[in-house]
Amino acid sequence: MSRRRRKKLPTELFTATIESLSHEGRGIAHLEGKTIFINGALPGEEVKFRYTSKRSRHDEGDAIEIINKSPLRITAECEYFGYCGGCSLQHMKADEQIKFKQSVLLEKLQHIGKVSPLHVLQPLTGPLWNYRQKARLGVRYVHKKERVLVGFREKNSPFLADMKSCKVLVSQVGDRLEQLSNVIRSLTSYREIAQIEVAIGDNDSALIFRNLVELTDEDQMKLIEFGKQYDFKIYLQPKGPSTVHLIWPKEAKLDYSIPEYEVTLDFLPSDFTQVNSKINASMIHHALELLKPNKNDSILELFCGLGNFSLPLGKKANHVTAIEGDDGLIERARLNANKNNLGNIEFHVANLMENIDHADWISKDYNKVLLDPPRSGAVEIIPFIGKLDIERIVYVSCNPATLARDAGILVNEYGFTLEKAGVMDMFPHTSHVESIALFTKGK
């Protein structure tokens, strides 16, 4: 079988005028009738760019020189911007980033769902730097560099970026990538550390080292000494998620509080938690303001995780039924409810992507729903929600495309009104759009 040869890319620079931004934050231009997506370019700019790929439907390139700068452009604060793939919008003013994300949400709602909100919510914003408390960092020894690289991938590449710091990670981690590199390089098994998972609580910080081979006592002691020096709890993960175990100290606990509702949640370093604690607190307040829980309400919460929304809801509602597919998260959620003396929340394990007709909790009466699904959305559970006698739905989304799809079904098939929608800047300087929507139905 013959292999198709890869088309050779031109090495010279080309000039293009940027017309708009794609949903990923790339500049869109047209040259000889063909669409080109150009990294690092902003609307209205004339740029010189180099092709990085040529495809049948569109081409891609990198901006090399900005001939005419957009008033939206600023100098990126991170020296690795444009090289590291972690951020894509540092060259744009922060308030313009928010406007862009809002426009992405509204365009997706209209284009995919054929719906528009009656009111656009004010965006939720928070810290721009050192906000990221949860991350998975790649680790790789590169022979040519004679270095262990720790960090995120290069832009549009499977290779790790050679970076010594990161401005979006909490400073305890972001300022110490080089120290992490050095301690891993000092191990006898330095080639067998695949990644580091970062988890930060209110009072403690944890690092999970994914070790592909069993570490010697000496190697483990080096990681322990690193943890002591920089105040990290140290975990190893030799195989799957269930193998995560603590090696220092003897006991450790991670938690975070939501002061407005006087609740504290314990979590494991491998658990899903929101990456941005400031936005998370604002998001919970925002969601409850929209849902308007009161002591007459029976609320159904779907994709509840370890109780991030459940516990605040339990403080306000008569009863909360919370559903999650991960039994480990449900176990932690129950413990969290007990710890906070909330006996009006019941938790159930259920795969919400599958048939739930035989679940015992579906036969109960609910008048409000809150859901926070994964990126794939909630299309499988929407028909069930649509048949309930529900007056308010708050939908928290990490993917505007699937929110738009589900919003179209709720509005056009089940008679709900998309009353409000807006964005929350959970991931500043990236094109990631976190959003929230309120659906209502008159009684």
Backbone hydrogen bonds in HBPLUS format (Angstrom, degrees):
<---DONOR---> <-ACCEPTOR-->    atom                        ^
c    i                          cat <-CA-CA->   ^        H-A-AA   ^      H-
h    n   atom  resd res      DA  || num        DHA   H-A  angle D-A-AA Bond
n    s   type  num  typ     dist DA aas  dist angle  dist       angle   num
A0014-PHE N   A0049-PHE O   2.91 MM  35  5.38 162.7  1.94 151.8 157.0     1
A0049-PHE N   A0014-PHE O   2.73 MM  35  5.38 157.2  1.78 153.8 161.2     2
A0016-ALA N   A0047-VAL O   2.94 MM  31  5.58 155.1  2.01 155.8 163.6     3
A0047-VAL N   A0016-ALA O   2.90 MM  31  5.58 164.5  1.92 166.4 168.7     4
A0018-ILE N   A0045-GLU O   2.81 MM  27  5.39 170.4  1.82 165.2 168.0     5
A0044-GLY N   A0018-ILE O   2.85 MM  26  5.34 162.4  1.88 141.3 141.0     6
A0019-GLU N   A0028-ILE O   2.76 MM   9  5.69 163.9  1.78 170.7 171.8     7
A0028-ILE N   A0020-SER O   2.78 MM   8  5.31 154.5  1.84 155.6 153.1     8
A0022-SER N   A0026-ARG O   2.75 MM   4  5.21 159.2  1.80 150.6 157.8     9
A0025-GLY N   A0022-SER O   2.91 MM   3  5.21 162.3  1.95 113.0 117.4    10
A0027-GLY N   A0038-ILE O   2.87 MM  11  4.86 148.2  1.97 148.6 139.3    11
A0038-ILE N   A0027-GLY O   2.71 MM  11  4.86 165.9  1.73 145.3 150.5    12
A0029-ALA N   A0036-ILE O   2.96 MM   7  5.21 159.7  2.00 151.7 157.7    13
A0036-ILE N   A0029-ALA O   2.78 MM   7  5.21 159.3  1.82 152.2 150.9    14
A0031-LEU N   A0034-LYS O   2.95 MM   3  5.34 157.4  2.00 147.7 151.0    15
A0034-LYS N   A0031-LEU O   3.07 MM   3  5.34 160.6  2.11 109.5 115.7    16
A0059-ASP N   A0035-THR O   2.92 MM  24  6.35 161.8  1.96 154.9 160.9    17
A0037-PHE N   A0059-ASP O   2.97 MM  22  6.37 159.9  2.01 144.5 146.2    18
A0061-GLY N   A0037-PHE O   2.89 MM  24  6.27 146.3  2.00 157.2 156.1    19
A0039-ASN N   A0061-GLY O   2.90 MM  22  6.32 155.6  1.95 157.9 152.0    20
A0063-ALA N   A0039-ASN O   2.96 MM  24  5.93 162.3  1.99 158.8 161.9    21
A0045-GLU N   A0042-LEU O   3.18 MM   3  5.86 158.9  2.23 141.2 143.5    22
A0067-ILE N   A0046-GLU O   2.76 MM  21  5.35 141.8  1.90 149.3 160.9    23
A0068-ASN N   A0046-GLU O   3.27 MM  22  5.20 155.5  2.34 133.5 138.7    24
A0048-LYS N   A0065-GLU O   2.78 MM  17  5.02 164.5  1.80 151.8 156.5    25
A0064-ILE N   A0048-LYS O   2.75 MM  16  5.67 165.6  1.77 153.6 158.5    26
A0065-GLU N   A0048-LYS O   3.14 MM  17  5.02 162.2  2.17 139.4 141.0    27
A0050-ARG N   A0062-ASP O   2.98 MM  12  5.46 155.0  2.05 148.7 153.9    28
A0062-ASP N   A0050-ARG O   2.95 MM  12  5.46 151.8  2.03 149.4 155.2    29
A0052-THR N   A0060-GLU O   2.84 MM   8  5.54 170.8  1.84 129.5 132.4    30
A0053-SER N   A0060-GLU O   3.33 MM   7  5.14 154.4  2.40 131.3 125.2    31
A0060-GLU N   A0053-SER O   2.94 MM   7  5.14 164.3  1.97 147.5 145.5    32
A0055-ARG N   A0058-HIS O   3.02 MM   3  5.33 136.3  2.22 134.8 147.8    33
A0073-ARG N   A0070-SER O   3.07 MM   3  5.43 162.0  2.11 112.2 117.8    34
A0093-LYS N   A0072-LEU O   3.02 MM  21  5.76 151.1  2.11 159.9 169.1    35
A0074-ILE N   A0091-HIS O   2.91 MM  17  5.11 153.9  1.97 124.8 130.8    36
A0081-PHE N   A0078-CYS O   3.24 MM   3  5.48 169.4  2.25 111.2 113.9    37
A0083-TYR N   A0080-TYR O   3.00 MM   3  5.43 156.2  2.06 130.6 137.0    38
A0084-CYS N   A0080-TYR O   2.84 MM   4  5.60 172.5  1.85 163.4 165.0    39
A0155-LYS N   A0083-TYR O   2.86 MM  72  5.69 155.9  1.92 145.0 146.9    40
A0085-GLY N   A0153-ARG O   2.73 MM  68  5.62 162.6  1.76 157.6 156.8    41
A0088-SER N   A0429-HIS O   2.94 MM 341  6.18 142.0  2.08 145.5 157.5    42
A0089-LEU N   A0429-HIS O   2.90 MM 340  4.61 160.8  1.93 136.1 130.9    43
A0092-MET N   A0089-LEU O   2.98 MM   3  5.52 163.5  2.01 123.5 125.4    44
A0096-GLU N   A0093-LYS O   3.01 MM   3  5.22 124.5  2.33 101.7 116.6    45
A0097-GLN N   A0093-LYS O   2.91 MM   4  6.28 141.8  2.06 150.6 162.8    46
A0097-GLN N   A0094-ALA O   3.15 MM   3  5.05 123.4  2.49  92.0 106.4    47
A0098-ILE N   A0094-ALA O   3.26 MM   4  6.64 152.5  2.34 147.0 152.6    48
A0099-LYS N   A0095-ASP O   3.19 MM   4  6.48 157.1  2.25 138.5 144.4    49
A0100-PHE N   A0096-GLU O   2.90 MM   4  6.08 156.2  1.96 146.0 152.5    50
A0101-LYS N   A0097-GLN O   2.96 MM   4  6.27 159.1  2.00 149.5 154.6    51
A0102-GLN N   A0098-ILE O   2.87 MM   4  6.13 156.9  1.93 152.4 159.1    52
A0103-SER N   A0099-LYS O   2.94 MM   4  6.17 153.2  2.01 145.3 152.6    53
A0104-VAL N   A0100-PHE O   2.95 MM   4  6.29 147.5  2.06 147.0 156.3    54
A0105-LEU N   A0101-LYS O   3.05 MM   4  6.34 163.0  2.08 149.9 153.1    55
A0106-LEU N   A0102-GLN O   3.02 MM   4  6.28 172.4  2.03 155.4 156.8    56
A0107-GLU N   A0103-SER O   2.91 MM   4  5.94 156.6  1.97 144.0 151.0    57
A0108-LYS N   A0104-VAL O   2.95 MM   4  6.09 159.0  1.99 150.6 156.2    58
A0109-LEU N   A0105-LEU O   2.97 MM   4  6.22 163.4  2.00 155.1 159.6    59
A0110-GLN N   A0106-LEU O   3.06 MM   4  6.24 159.1  2.11 144.2 149.6    60
A0111-HIS N   A0107-GLU O   2.78 MM   4  5.84 168.2  1.79 153.5 157.7    61
A0112-ILE N   A0108-LYS O   2.81 MM   4  5.47 159.3  1.86 142.8 149.9    62
A0113-GLY N   A0109-LEU O   3.09 MM   4  4.98 122.7  2.43 109.8 125.3    63
A0115-VAL N   A0109-LEU O   3.09 MM   6  5.55 175.7  2.09 129.5 130.8    64
A0114-LYS N   A0110-GLN O   3.19 MM   4  4.45 128.8  2.47 102.5 112.3    65
A0118-LEU N   A0418-LEU O   3.09 MM 300  6.63 147.1  2.20 145.9 155.3    66
A0119-HIS N   A0419-GLU O   2.90 MM 300  6.16 137.8  2.08 145.4 158.7    67
A0421-ALA N   A0119-HIS O   3.25 MM 302  6.82 141.0  2.41 153.7 164.8    68
A0121-LEU N   A0421-ALA O   2.82 MM 300  5.60 162.0  1.85 131.8 137.5    69
A0124-LEU N   A0423-VAL O   3.11 MM 299  6.58 156.4  2.17 142.3 148.6    70
A0425-ASP N   A0124-LEU O   2.83 MM 301  6.02 176.4  1.84 163.0 163.0    71
A0130-ASN N   A0167-LYS O   2.77 MM  37  5.68 158.0  1.82 143.3 149.1    72
A0132-ARG N   A0168-VAL O   2.78 MM  36  5.76 167.0  1.79 168.1 163.4    73
A0170-VAL N   A0132-ARG O   3.01 MM  38  5.52 146.2  2.13 149.3 138.9    74
A0133-GLN N   A0275-VAL O   2.76 MM 142  5.01 169.1  1.77 145.8 149.7    75
A0200-ILE N   A0133-GLN O   3.02 MM  67  5.10 133.1  2.25 149.7 157.7    76
A0135-ALA N   A0198-VAL O   3.24 MM  63  5.11 156.0  2.30 129.4 133.1    77
A0198-VAL N   A0135-ALA O   2.76 MM  63  5.11 173.2  1.76 158.6 161.1    78
A0137-LEU N   A0196-ILE O   2.78 MM  59  5.11 166.5  1.80 162.7 158.7    79
A0196-ILE N   A0137-LEU O   2.87 MM  59  5.11 154.9  1.93 145.7 153.1    80
A0138-GLY N   A0151-GLY O   2.79 MM  13  5.34 148.0  1.89 162.6 156.2    81
A0151-GLY N   A0138-GLY O   3.06 MM  13  5.34 157.8  2.11 143.3 149.3    82
A0139-VAL N   A0194-ALA O   3.18 MM  55  5.16 141.4  2.34 134.5 124.3    83
A0140-ARG N   A0149-LEU O   3.03 MM   9  5.29 150.5  2.12 144.8 151.4    84
A0149-LEU N   A0140-ARG O   2.74 MM   9  5.29 169.4  1.75 154.4 150.6    85
A0142-VAL N   A0147-ARG O   2.88 MM   5  5.68 169.5  1.89 170.6 168.3    86
A0145-LYS N   A0142-VAL O   3.16 MM   3  5.50 127.7  2.44 104.7 117.5    87
A0146-GLU N   A0142-VAL O   2.84 MM   4  5.84 124.9  2.14 143.4 160.2    88
A0147-ARG N   A0142-VAL O   3.39 MM   5  5.68 153.7  2.47 144.0 146.5    89
A0146-GLU N   A0143-HIS O   3.05 MM   3  4.76 132.9  2.28  91.5 105.3    90
A0161-ALA N   A0152-PHE O   2.91 MM   9  6.03 175.7  1.91 153.6 155.1    91
A0154-GLU N   A0159-PHE O   2.74 MM   5  5.83 165.8  1.76 163.1 162.6    92
A0157-SER N   A0154-GLU O   3.28 MM   3  5.23 136.2  2.48 134.3 122.9    93
A0166-CYS N   A0174-GLY O   2.92 MM   8  4.47 139.9  2.08 116.4 126.0    94
A0173-VAL N   A0170-VAL O   2.91 MM   3  5.72 148.4  2.01 124.8 132.3    95
A0174-GLY N   A0170-VAL O   2.76 MM   4  5.74 167.0  1.78 156.8 155.6    96
A0175-ASP N   A0171-SER O   3.00 MM   4  5.20 160.6  2.04 129.1 132.9    97
A0176-ARG N   A0173-VAL O   2.88 MM   3  5.21 158.9  1.92 115.4 122.2    98
A0180-LEU N   A0176-ARG O   2.94 MM   4  6.21 154.2  2.01 149.2 156.6    99
A0181-SER N   A0177-LEU O   2.88 MM   4  6.12 155.2  1.95 145.2 152.2   100
A0182-ASN N   A0178-GLU O   2.90 MM   4  6.19 155.3  1.96 146.8 153.3   101
A0183-VAL N   A0179-GLN O   2.96 MM   4  6.20 160.6  2.00 149.8 154.1   102
A0184-ILE N   A0180-LEU O   3.09 MM   4  6.25 162.3  2.12 150.3 155.0   103
A0185-ARG N   A0181-SER O   2.95 MM   4  6.14 156.5  2.01 146.6 153.9   104
A0186-SER N   A0182-ASN O   3.07 MM   4  6.27 134.9  2.28 140.1 151.3   105
A0187-LEU N   A0184-ILE O   3.06 MM   3  5.40 158.5  2.11 109.6 116.4   106
A0192-GLU N   A0189-SER O   2.90 MM   3  5.31 158.9  1.94 116.7 123.9   107
A0212-LEU N   A0192-GLU O   2.78 MM  20  5.14 175.6  1.78 164.3 165.5   108
A0194-ALA N   A0210-ARG O   2.91 MM  16  5.50 159.8  1.95 163.2 164.2   109
A0210-ARG N   A0195-GLN O   2.95 MM  15  5.31 177.6  1.95 157.2 156.8   110
A0197-GLU N   A0208-ILE O   2.88 MM  11  4.93 158.5  1.92 138.7 144.6   111
A0208-ILE N   A0197-GLU O   2.89 MM  11  4.93 159.9  1.93 142.5 149.1   112
A0199-ALA N   A0206-ALA O   3.09 MM   7  5.21 160.7  2.13 149.4 148.4   113
A0206-ALA N   A0199-ALA O   2.80 MM   7  5.21 160.1  1.84 158.8 165.0   114
A0201-GLY N   A0204-ASP O   2.77 MM   3  5.25 167.1  1.78 173.9 178.5   115
A0202-ASP N   A0255-ASP O   2.83 MM  53  6.17 167.1  1.84 163.9 167.0   116
A0233-LYS N   A0205-SER O   2.72 MM  28  6.06 163.8  1.75 151.5 156.9   117
A0207-LEU N   A0233-LYS O   2.93 MM  26  6.26 156.4  1.98 170.7 174.8   118
A0235-TYR N   A0207-LEU O   2.90 MM  28  6.06 158.1  1.94 167.5 164.7   119
A0209-PHE N   A0235-TYR O   2.94 MM  26  6.17 171.2  1.94 143.8 141.7   120
A0237-GLN N   A0209-PHE O   2.91 MM  28  6.06 140.5  2.06 156.1 149.8   121
A0220-GLN N   A0216-THR O   2.94 MM   4  6.22 164.0  1.97 155.0 159.4   122
A0221-MET N   A0217-ASP O   2.92 MM   4  6.12 151.7  2.00 143.4 151.3   123
A0222-LYS N   A0218-GLU O   3.10 MM   4  6.41 145.4  2.22 143.2 151.9   124
A0223-LEU N   A0219-ASP O   3.20 MM   4  6.58 155.2  2.26 149.8 155.4   125
A0224-ILE N   A0220-GLN O   2.91 MM   4  6.20 154.7  1.98 148.8 156.7   126
A0225-GLU N   A0221-MET O   2.86 MM   4  6.08 158.2  1.91 149.0 154.1   127
A0226-PHE N   A0222-LYS O   3.03 MM   4  6.25 148.6  2.13 139.4 148.0   128
A0227-GLY N   A0223-LEU O   2.91 MM   4  6.24 155.2  1.97 146.8 153.4   129
A0228-LYS N   A0224-ILE O   2.90 MM   4  6.24 153.6  1.97 150.8 158.1   130
A0229-GLN N   A0225-GLU O   2.93 MM   4  6.09 159.8  1.97 146.4 151.8   131
A0230-TYR N   A0226-PHE O   3.00 MM   4  6.17 159.7  2.04 154.6 158.9   132
A0231-ASP N   A0227-GLY O   2.80 MM   4  5.32 110.1  2.29 139.2 149.7   133
A0232-PHE N   A0227-GLY O   2.89 MM   5  4.38 157.1  1.94 122.8 130.5   134
A0234-ILE N   A0248-TRP O   2.88 MM  14  5.25 156.9  1.93 153.0 160.5   135
A0247-ILE N   A0234-ILE O   2.91 MM  13  5.85 178.4  1.91 157.5 158.1   136
A0248-TRP N   A0234-ILE O   3.34 MM  14  5.25 147.9  2.45 146.4 142.8   137
A0236-LEU N   A0245-HIS O   2.92 MM   9  5.58 156.8  1.97 158.0 162.6   138
A0245-HIS N   A0236-LEU O   2.93 MM   9  5.58 154.9  2.00 156.1 164.4   139
A0243-THR N   A0240-GLY O   2.94 MM   3  5.66 164.8  1.96 125.0 130.1   140
A0244-VAL N   A0241-PRO O   3.31 MM   3  5.79 171.1  2.32 116.3 117.8   141
A0267-PHE N   A0254-LEU O   2.97 MM  13  5.62 157.5  2.02 143.6 144.3   142
A0256-TYR N   A0265-LEU O   2.98 MM   9  5.51 147.0  2.09 143.9 153.5   143
A0265-LEU N   A0256-TYR O   2.83 MM   9  5.51 170.3  1.84 161.9 161.0   144
A0258-ILE N   A0263-VAL O   2.83 MM   5  5.49 162.3  1.86 162.7 163.4   145
A0261-TYR N   A0258-ILE O   2.98 MM   3  5.84 144.5  2.11 128.0 135.6   146
A0262-GLU N   A0259-PRO O   3.05 MM   3  4.70 153.7  2.12  97.7 106.0   147
A0271-ASP N   A0268-LEU O   2.95 MM   3  5.24 161.0  1.99 113.6 119.9   148
A0280-ASN N   A0276-ASN O   2.87 MM   4  6.02 153.9  1.93 151.7 160.6   149
A0281-ALA N   A0277-SER O   3.03 MM   4  6.22 161.2  2.06 147.5 150.1   150
A0282-SER N   A0278-LYS O   3.19 MM   4  6.48 161.5  2.23 144.9 149.9   151
A0283-MET N   A0279-ILE O   2.68 MM   4  5.80 153.8  1.75 153.1 161.4   152
A0284-ILE N   A0280-ASN O   2.96 MM   4  6.20 158.1  2.01 153.4 157.4   153
A0285-HIS N   A0281-ALA O   3.22 MM   4  6.45 166.8  2.23 146.4 149.8   154
A0286-HIS N   A0282-SER O   2.86 MM   4  6.01 159.9  1.90 148.4 154.7   155
A0287-ALA N   A0283-MET O   2.79 MM   4  5.98 162.9  1.82 153.0 157.2   156
A0288-LEU N   A0284-ILE O   3.02 MM   4  6.21 163.1  2.05 152.3 156.3   157
A0289-GLU N   A0285-HIS O   2.93 MM   4  6.13 148.6  2.03 145.7 155.0   158
A0290-LEU N   A0286-HIS O   3.07 MM   4  6.36 151.3  2.16 147.1 154.2   159
A0291-LEU N   A0287-ALA O   2.91 MM   4  6.14 157.3  1.96 148.0 154.7   160
A0292-LYS N   A0288-LEU O   2.85 MM   4  5.68 147.9  1.95 141.2 148.7   161
A0297-ASP N   A0294-ASN O   2.99 MM   3  5.59 169.9  2.00 126.1 128.8   162
A0318-ASN N   A0297-ASP O   3.13 MM  21  5.31 132.2  2.37 130.5 144.2   163
A0319-HIS N   A0297-ASP O   3.15 MM  22  6.59 150.3  2.24 157.0 161.6   164
A0367-ASN N   A0298-SER O   3.02 MM  69  5.92 157.9  2.07 154.5 159.9   165
A0299-ILE N   A0319-HIS O   2.88 MM  20  6.28 163.2  1.91 161.6 159.7   166
A0321-THR N   A0299-ILE O   2.87 MM  22  6.27 163.3  1.90 166.8 172.5   167
A0300-LEU N   A0368-LYS O   2.97 MM  68  6.38 165.1  2.00 157.2 158.2   168
A0370-LEU N   A0300-LEU O   2.97 MM  70  6.44 155.0  2.03 152.5 158.8   169
A0301-GLU N   A0321-THR O   2.80 MM  20  6.05 171.9  1.80 155.0 156.9   170
A0323-ILE N   A0301-GLU O   2.85 MM  22  6.21 153.3  1.92 155.6 164.1   171
A0302-LEU N   A0370-LEU O   2.91 MM  68  6.39 155.1  1.98 153.9 162.1   172
A0372-ASP N   A0302-LEU O   3.30 MM  70  6.65 153.3  2.37 152.1 157.0   173
A0303-PHE N   A0323-ILE O   2.85 MM  20  5.70 119.5  2.22 134.6 152.3   174
A0304-CYS N   A0323-ILE O   2.89 MM  19  5.72 163.1  1.92 141.1 146.7   175
A0307-GLY N   A0304-CYS O   3.17 MM   3  5.68 163.2  2.20 136.4 138.9   176
A0311-LEU N   A0307-GLY O   3.21 MM   4  5.75 176.7  2.21 138.6 138.2   177
A0313-LEU N   A0309-PHE O   2.96 MM   4  6.10 160.4  1.99 156.9 163.4   178
A0314-GLY N   A0310-SER O   2.79 MM   4  6.04 150.7  1.87 149.2 158.2   179
A0315-LYS N   A0311-LEU O   3.17 MM   4  6.49 133.2  2.40 143.4 155.0   180
A0315-LYS N   A0312-PRO O   3.16 MM   3  5.20 135.7  2.37  95.9 107.9   181
A0316-LYS N   A0313-LEU O   2.93 MM   3  5.30 145.3  2.05 108.7 119.1   182
A0317-ALA N   A0313-LEU O   2.83 MM   4  5.86 161.8  1.86 170.1 176.1   183
A0320-VAL N   A0344-ASN O   2.98 MM  24  6.38 160.3  2.02 158.9 163.0   184
A0346-GLU N   A0320-VAL O   2.93 MM  26  6.41 159.8  1.97 162.5 168.1   185
A0322-ALA N   A0346-GLU O   2.86 MM  24  6.18 166.3  1.88 163.8 168.1   186
A0348-HIS N   A0322-ALA O   2.94 MM  26  6.36 149.7  2.03 159.9 167.9   187
A0324-GLU N   A0348-HIS O   3.13 MM  24  6.57 152.8  2.21 159.7 168.1   188
A0350-ALA N   A0324-GLU O   2.99 MM  26  5.79 152.0  2.07 119.4 128.3   189
A0330-ILE N   A0326-ASP O   3.10 MM   4  6.43 154.8  2.17 149.5 157.2   190
A0331-GLU N   A0327-ASP O   2.95 MM   4  6.14 150.1  2.05 140.8 148.6   191
A0332-ARG N   A0328-GLY O   3.10 MM   4  6.45 157.7  2.15 146.9 151.8   192
A0333-ALA N   A0329-LEU O   2.79 MM   4  6.03 152.0  1.87 146.4 155.5   193
A0334-ARG N   A0330-ILE O   2.92 MM   4  6.15 159.9  1.96 152.0 155.5   194
A0335-LEU N   A0331-GLU O   3.13 MM   4  6.39 159.7  2.17 144.8 150.4   195
A0336-ASN N   A0332-ARG O   2.82 MM   4  6.04 152.6  1.89 148.5 156.7   196
A0337-ALA N   A0333-ALA O   2.90 MM   4  6.19 155.0  1.97 149.3 155.6   197
A0338-ASN N   A0334-ARG O   2.96 MM   4  6.24 161.8  2.00 150.8 155.6   198
A0339-LYS N   A0335-LEU O   2.84 MM   4  5.99 159.4  1.88 148.3 154.6   199
A0340-ASN N   A0336-ASN O   3.07 MM   4  6.23 143.9  2.20 142.0 150.5   200
A0342-LEU N   A0337-ALA O   2.88 MM   5  5.07 171.5  1.89 150.7 151.2   201
A0341-ASN N   A0338-ASN O   3.05 MM   3  4.96 163.5  2.08 107.6 109.7   202
A0354-GLU N   A0351-ASN O   3.15 MM   3  5.69 164.6  2.17 117.4 120.1   203
A0359-ALA N   A0356-ILE O   2.98 MM   3  5.41 169.8  1.99 121.8 124.8   204
A0362-ILE N   A0359-ALA O   3.45 MM   3  5.90 160.0  2.49 108.9 114.1   205
A0391-GLU N   A0367-ASN O   2.96 MM  24  5.83 172.8  1.97 145.3 145.0   206
A0369-VAL N   A0392-ARG O   3.04 MM  23  6.51 155.5  2.10 152.5 160.2   207
A0394-VAL N   A0369-VAL O   2.92 MM  25  6.40 158.5  1.97 155.3 161.4   208
A0371-LEU N   A0394-VAL O   3.01 MM  23  6.51 157.2  2.06 162.2 168.8   209
A0396-VAL N   A0371-LEU O   2.84 MM  25  6.16 173.4  1.85 167.6 169.1   210
A0377-GLY N   A0374-PRO O   2.93 MM   3  5.65 165.4  1.96 123.5 128.3   211
A0381-ILE N   A0378-ALA O   3.08 MM   3  5.55 132.2  2.31 111.2 122.9   212
A0382-ILE N   A0378-ALA O   3.05 MM   4  6.11 132.9  2.28 154.0 167.9   213
A0384-PHE N   A0381-ILE O   3.10 MM   3  5.42 121.9  2.45 106.2 120.1   214
A0385-ILE N   A0381-ILE O   3.11 MM   4  6.49 161.3  2.15 155.0 160.4   215
A0386-GLY N   A0382-ILE O   2.78 MM   4  5.95 163.0  1.81 160.1 165.4   216
A0387-LYS N   A0384-PHE O   3.26 MM   3  5.46 140.5  2.42 100.4 110.5   217
A0388-LEU N   A0385-ILE O   3.05 MM   3  5.40 155.3  2.11 111.3 119.0   218
A0441-LYS N   A0391-GLU O   3.10 MM  50  4.95 146.3  2.22 130.2 129.6   219
A0393-ILE N   A0439-PHE O   2.81 MM  46  4.98 153.2  1.88 148.7 151.7   220
A0439-PHE N   A0393-ILE O   2.82 MM  46  4.98 165.1  1.84 150.7 155.5   221
A0395-TYR N   A0437-ALA O   2.92 MM  42  5.20 164.4  1.95 151.6 156.8   222
A0437-ALA N   A0395-TYR O   2.92 MM  42  5.20 145.5  2.04 140.5 151.3   223
A0397-SER N   A0435-SER O   2.86 MM  38  5.19 175.5  1.86 148.8 149.5   224
A0435-SER N   A0397-SER O   2.86 MM  38  5.19 164.8  1.88 147.5 152.7   225
A0403-LEU N   A0399-ASN O   3.09 MM   4  6.33 158.8  2.14 156.2 162.7   226
A0404-ALA N   A0400-PRO O   2.91 MM   4  5.93 155.9  1.97 137.9 144.4   227
A0405-ARG N   A0401-ALA O   3.04 MM   4  6.33 156.8  2.10 142.7 148.8   228
A0406-ASP N   A0402-THR O   2.97 MM   4  6.11 169.0  1.98 147.6 150.4   229
A0407-ALA N   A0403-LEU O   2.72 MM   4  5.86 151.7  1.80 150.7 159.8   230
A0408-GLY N   A0404-ALA O   2.99 MM   4  6.17 155.1  2.06 147.3 152.7   231
A0409-ILE N   A0405-ARG O   3.28 MM   4  6.66 147.7  2.40 141.8 149.8   232
A0410-LEU N   A0406-ASP O   2.98 MM   4  6.28 166.9  2.00 153.4 156.5   233
A0411-VAL N   A0407-ALA O   2.94 MM   4  6.06 163.1  1.97 153.9 158.2   234
A0412-ASN N   A0408-GLY O   2.83 MM   4  5.60 156.0  1.88 141.6 148.6   235
A0413-GLU N   A0409-ILE O   2.93 MM   4  5.17 147.8  2.03 131.8 139.2   236
A0416-PHE N   A0410-LEU O   3.06 MM   6  5.64 168.7  2.08 141.9 138.5   237
A0417-THR N   A0440-THR O   2.81 MM  23  5.26 161.3  1.84 154.7 161.1   238
A0440-THR N   A0417-THR O   2.95 MM  23  5.26 154.2  2.02 142.8 150.2   239
A0419-GLU N   A0438-LEU O   2.87 MM  19  5.63 129.5  2.13 146.9 161.8   240
A0420-LYS N   A0438-LEU O   3.37 MM  18  5.07 162.8  2.40 130.1 134.6   241
A0438-LEU N   A0420-LYS O   2.79 MM  18  5.07 161.7  1.82 144.3 146.9   242
A0422-GLY N   A0436-ILE O   3.03 MM  14  5.66 147.6  2.14 156.3 164.3   243
A0436-ILE N   A0422-GLY O   2.96 MM  14  5.66 153.7  2.03 158.5 162.2   244
A0424-MET N   A0434-GLU O   2.74 MM  10  5.30 156.8  1.79 148.7 147.0   245
A0426-MET N   A0424-MET O   2.83 MM   2  5.73 134.0  2.04 110.3  95.8   246
A0430-THR N   A0427-PHE O   3.27 MM   3  5.87 148.8  2.38 140.4 140.2   247
